[in-house]
Amino acid sequence: MPADERMPRKRPPRNTPAAVRKPTGNGPASGKLSGGRPSGERESRQAKNLPRRIAWEVLVDVETKDSYANLLLPAKLARTHMDHQGAAFTTELTYGALRQQEFYDAIIAKAANRSLDTIDPEPLAGMRLGAHQILSMRVPDHAALSETVAVIKSYAPKTSGFVNAVLRRISEVDRAEWLRRVTAGATAVGEQAIEYSHPEWIVRAMTQALKGHGREASELQALLEADNAAAKVSVSALPGLIDRSELPGTPTEFSPIGVTLDTAVPKNVDAVAAGRARVQDEGSALVALALAQVHAPAGTWADLCAGPGGKAAVLAAIAKQQGTTLDAFDSSEHRVELVRSSTQALDNVTARVQDARDATGPYAKVLVDVPCSGLGALRRRPEARYRRRPEDINALAGLQRELLRAALDTCAPGGVVAYSTCSPHYAETVLVVDDVLRGTDIEILDAPAVLAEVTGADAAGFTSVSRGAGRYAQLWPHVHNTDGMFLALMRKAN
């Protein structure tokens, strides 16, 4: 799982940190926007322009408060009761601007002829929002300009002229010409980093990950493009509580319990609101389904890093069908509350605040979905790519090893442990498991074969590397249209 709440967030240095720059208006950075309304004649226009206003609010809060768009935007959409078309438009405005932020920032710096360090968050968010509409959406230039500037006029009026001028310069040439201008003189890696808005270290790491997991480095462009593609909202039907045929949407390709929804507001689906279905990426569902599929002795199951609870909900539902229970732990009270919410329709779950390294067991099946860089979920958490640093990988490596050792210690003889991450980074996946298992009698199971049983697909498509008779599994956004989940299944000796 992404280590959002488990380690300090690091962000690109700026000459003037966002935390001390003065807001130019009553925007989210000053805490006044959400509680107020535009006055007088602006009111009707702002109501009509609600998608851009909400997108701008989220972009400012992501920049100034380290907020996460995937948490902030759904809450805002739910409060507005916006229709499907409006919610989809708002979602694309927000996530699109974030996914391509590095590219747009390079363009804004050239169009403004000044460093981004000198631009306050409110107008900068407006420029990113406008650039995305002009260069990547089917929004007429005049509408992108006028409606975006209208948002800035309402909340940061002194900067509206500047925003208008920069967006007009951006609209003067097309995307291809801007790409040529902002990548002139860059290295091959630097050009990819700008074009696909992935920091250079991530471009290199993804190249190494592809090769390390047995794929071709030539897939890099497809992987980066997949990170920038809009991810559909996926929902898992919790086994025994509801069948996926009862959910509105299209059945997922791999997960037998999933559908992709047409709505951008899944809480509008009754089964989701009631806890019988759970918003969940297909890859995350497959991790839980794979662990549930493997034979193990009778006994309680455990999810040692359970928050926010998606995998725990699937495991608990299947455990209930098999007449057993699930213990779900997390070190954060907030995340434990999310687990309780996710499993609200089940009565066989014990969720409590506890460090996974203090778990005792013994447990028949153990999931340890460790805190990680989240590089496999950049299409859903686009801002994470700008907050992570290479040193974060090393900072997490020790914890990941400790958690896997704890999972093995708490597993009953003959029991099964699933180690998973939402990252394909080789240092968070293969190297961790190899290191912990070195010199042990732990059996590495064939994770791709188990996934093939669950999905009906060819195991070769999931294969990472082989270890004796066993294999690790890796999912990819550009191959499976899922988050980049890694899975290792291990059996403890009797």
N, C-alpha and C positions, 0 to 999 in steps of 0.2 A: 504494500500500500504506500502511496505517497507520504512522505514524512512531514506533512503540513503542520501538525501540532506537536511534533516530537523533537524538533531541533530548531535553532534560530534561523530565521530567513535572512539570506544575504542578497543584496541587490546591487546593481551597478552603481559605482560611486558617482556622485555629481558634485560640481563645485559648490552648489548650494543645495543641501539636502531638502527633500520635499517636506520633511517634518518642520523645517524652520522657515520655508518660503512663505511669504504672506499671500493668502488667497486674494484673488482679484474681485471676488464677488461672493454672494451668499450661496456658494455651491456646497457639495458634500464635504469638502475639506474644512469648512467652517461649521459643519453640523447643522445648517439652517435650511437646506433645500427640501429635505424630505418632509419637514413639518410645516412648510409654508406653501402658498400658492401665488402665482403671478397675479398681479392686481389689474383692475380696469380692463382696458381693451385688449390686453395681451392674453387674457384668460382663455378666450375661445380658440385662439391660434395655438396656445400651448396644449390645449386638450387635443386638438387635431394632430399636433406634432409630438404626441406622447411617446411613440417608439424612439425617436431620436433623443428626447429628453432623458428617458430611462437609460438608454445606452450610454449617453454622456455621463450620467450620474455614476454608473458602474465603472466606466473607464477612469473617472477621477478618483473614485474610492480605491480601485486597484492600484493606482499610482501613488496615492498619498497615505493610504491606510493599510497597505499590504492585504487588502481584501481578495477573496477568491471569487471570480465571476460565476463559477458553477454553483456557489452557495448563495451569492447575493442576487443574481438575476432571477432565478425561479421564485424567490420570495417576493420580489417586486412585481413580477408578472401575476402572481397569485392575488396580490392585493388590488390590482387594476381591473381584474375580470375582463381582460382584453380578449378579443376573438382570435381564432386560430391564425388568420392571416396577419393580424397585427403582432401577435406573439412571435410568429416565425420571422417577421421582418425585424423586430427588435432583437431577436436572438442572433440573426445574421449580422446586423450592425455591430453588436457587441463582440461576439466571438471572432468575426472576420477582422475587425480592427485590431484585436489582440493577437490573433494568429500571425498577422503580417506586419506587426508593429515595427520590427527592425527595418524592414523595407520602406515603410511609410516614414519612419523617422529620418532615414537617409534622404528621402525626397524632400521632406519638410525643411531639413537643415539647408539644403541647396536652394529651395524656393524662397525661404526666409532670409537666406544669406547670413545666418547667425547660428551659433551653437545652441543645441537644445538645452544646455545648462542655464541659458538665460531666459528661457520661456517658462512661465508659470504653468502648473498642472491643468488649470481650467481651459485656457486657450489651446494648449497642446492636445488635450483630449478632443477638443472640437476639430482641430486640424486632422488628427488621426481618423476621426469619424468621417469627416468630409472626404479625405483622401480615399478611404475605402469605398465610399459610394461612387466617387468619380472614376476610380481606376479598376474596380473589381465587381461592381454591381450594375444592374441595368436600371440605374437611376439617372434621369436626365441631369446634365451638369447644372442647369439653372435651378433645379429643385434641390440638388445636393448642396449647392452654395447657399441659396436663400434660406432654406429650412434649417440647415446647420447653424448658420450665422444667427438665425432667429433665436435659437437656444442660447447662444453665447450672449446675445443682447439682453436676454432676460436675467441672466445670472452673473455675467462678467462683462457688463456693457462697455467698459473702457477698453477692452481688448477686441471688440467685435470688428472694428475696422482692420486691425492687423490680421485677424483670422480670415476675413473676407479677401484681403489682398493676397495672402499666401495661397488660399484655395483657388483663386483665379489663376495664379501662376501655375499651379499644379494642373489645372484643367487645360492649359495651353498645348500640352503634348500628351501623347498616349502612354500607356503602361510600358510598352516595349522601349520607347525612347527614354523614359525615365530610368528603366533598368540599365540601359547602355550608359547613361550618364553617371549613375551612382556606383556602378561596378567598374568604371574605367580605371585601369591600373591595379585592380585587385588580383590576388592570387586565385587559383582555381577554388581552393577551399573558402577564401574570403568572398568570392563571387556567389558560391552556393549559400554561404551564411547570410548574405544580404538578400538574395533572391527569395530564399525560402524562410527567412526570419528565424534561423537557428544559429545561436552563437557558434563560433568556429570550433570550440572544444566539443560541442555536442555533435557537430558534423563529423569530426574525427572519431568520436566515441561510437557513433552509429555505424560508421564504416567498419570499425573494429568488431562491433557486436555482430554485424552480418557475417563477417568472415569467421568469427569465433563460434557462431552457432551453425556453421556449415552452409551458409548461403553465399551468394555472389556479391561482391562489392558494387557491381553494376546496378544493383537494386536500390542503391542509396537515393537516387532521385525520386523513385516511386515511393519510398518510405517517407521522405521529407514532404512530398506532395500529399501523402495520406495524413500526415500530421496537421496539414493546413486545410483539410477537407472537413466540411461540416459533419459531425457525428450525429446519427439519428438517435432519438431517445429510445432506449431499450428497456423492457420490463420483463421480469421473471415471474411466472405463475408459481407460487409456492406449492410443491407437491402435496396432495392430500387436502388442500384448501380450495384450490380452483384449478381447472384445466386451462391451458393457454387458448384453447378454442373459444373460451368464454370472454377473452380479452379482445378489445378492438385493435386491430393492427395486422401486420404481416408477420408470419412465423419467421423466426431467425434461421439462418442457414445451418448453424452448427448446434446451438443449444436446443434441446428438445422441450425446454420449458419457457422459451423466450418468444417475445414478439417485439417488433419495432412499431412505435406509435406514430400516428400522424399529427398528434397534438404536441405543442411545445410546453404544455402545462399538464404533466402527468397526474397531478393531484385531482384533476377533473375526472379522472377515471375512478369509478366507485370502488373497484377492487383494490386499487392502490391506496385510496383514502382509508379503507377498512383494514389494510394490512395483509390482505390475502395475496397481493402481488407487490413486487418490490422493484423500484427503478434500479437497474443494474446492467452494466455492460455485459455483453455476451461472453467475453473472455473471463470475467470474474465468476460468472455462473458456471462455466466449464471447470474451473478449478475446484469449486465445491462439489460439483457432480462427479468429478473424477475421484476425489477422496471417498465420497459416499459409495462409489462403484466397487472399490477394492475390498476383498474379503478381509475380515479381521475378527478376533475373538469378541464375544459379547462384552458389553460394558459401556460406560459413559463416554461420550465424545467431548472434545474440547476445541475451542477456537481461542488461541492465546493472545492474538492481537485483533480483537473482534470489531472494533469501531471502524466505520459507522454501522456495520451490521448486515450488509448485503449477503455476504457469504455465510454468516452465522444463521441468517433466516432460512436459506436453502438447506443448510446442513440440519438445522433443527427440525424442519418440516419432514425431511427424509428420516431422521432419527426417530421422530414420533411414529412414522409409519412402521418402523422396525421395532417399536416398543422400548426405545431407550431415550436418554436425555442428553442435553448439551450444556456444558459449562462454558460461558463466554466471558473472557477477561479483557480488560484494557486498563492502562495506567492513568487514563484521563476520565474524570467524572463526566465531562461533557460527552465524550465519545461513548461511554457506557449508557448514558441516557439515549443516545441515538440507537444503540443496540436494542435497548428496551422498546423503543418506538418501532424499530424494524421487525421485532419478533412479537409485537403486541397481540397477534392472533394465535399465538402458540403458548401452551402451558407447560412445556417440558424444557424450558430454558432458565438457567440461573445466570444472570448477568451481574458482575460486580467489579469494582475497581480493584485491580491487583496487577502488579508487575508480573509479566509472563515468566520471568526468571524465578519467581517464588512459587510457581505452580507445583503441586505435589503429585496428583494423580493417584493411582495409575489410570491412564485413559486408553481405550481401545483404538481410537482414531484421534489424531491431533493435527489441526491446521495451524501453521505459523506463517501468516501473511505479513512479512516483516516490513517495518518502515524503510522506505527506499527513496530514490531520487524522483520517482514518478515519470521518468523519461518515456515510459510506454504509454502514458495517457496525455500526451501533449495536445492531442486534438480536443480533449475535453477540459484540460486545464492549461490553456495556451500560455498564460502568464508565468507558469512554472519555469519555462525555458529561460526566462530573463532573470530569475531569482536564484537558480542553481549555479554552483561553481564546481570546478573539478575537485576541489578539496572536500566538497560535501560527500563525494563517493567514499573517500578515505575515512571521513568522520563517521559514516554509517557502517562501514565494513565490520568494525569490532562489535557493534551492537547486533548486527545481523548474525554473526557467528555465535554470539552468546545466546541469542534467542533460539537458534536451531539446536544448539547443545541442550538448552533447557527443554525443548520439545522432545528430543530423544530421551532425555532423562525421565520425563514424566510419562512417557509412552509405556504401556504394558508389554511384557514379552509377547512376541507375535503380532503386536499392534503395528499400525501404519502411521507414518508422519508425512504430511504434505508441506513442502517448503515452497512458497510462492512470492513473487515480487511483481510489481507493476512497472518493470523496467527490463529491457534486454541487455543492459550494460553488463559486460562480461564479468566485471569485478563484483557485481551484486548478485550474480546468478551462479554460473558454473564454478568460479573460483571459490565462492563461499562454501558450497556443498562439498566440492572436492577437498577443501582444506579441513572441514569439520569431520568428514568421514574417513580421512586418511588414517590407516592403522586400526580401524574398527572392524567389527564383523557385521555391520549394518548392510542389508541387502538393498541395492538400488533396483527398483522396479522399472518396468517398461511404461513410462508415462504416456508416450505417444500411442501405444497400443491400447491403453485404458481410454484415452480420449477418442480413439477410433471406435471403441465399443459404445461410448456415450453418444457419439455424433453420427456414426455410420459413414464417416469420411475415411480417407486413406491416411494411415498413421504417418506415412512419409511426410505429409504436409506439416505435421506438428513437430517433427524431429529436430532436436538440437544436436547433442553429441552423445555417443555411446560410452557406457562404462561397464565393461564386461558384458553380461547378459542384459543389463538394463540400459535405459536411455532417459535423458532429460527431454523436456518439451518446451518449445517457445512459440508463442503466438505473435503475429505481426499485424499492424494496422493495414499495411499495403497488400497483405496476402489473405488474411482472414476477416478483414474489416472489423477487428476487435481491438481493444487495448493490447499493448505488448506484454502480455502476461507470461512469466516463466513458471514452470512447474517441475518439481522433483518429488517423486514418491519413494519412500523408504520403508522397509520393514525391519523392525527390531527383532533380534534373534530370540528364540525361546529360552 
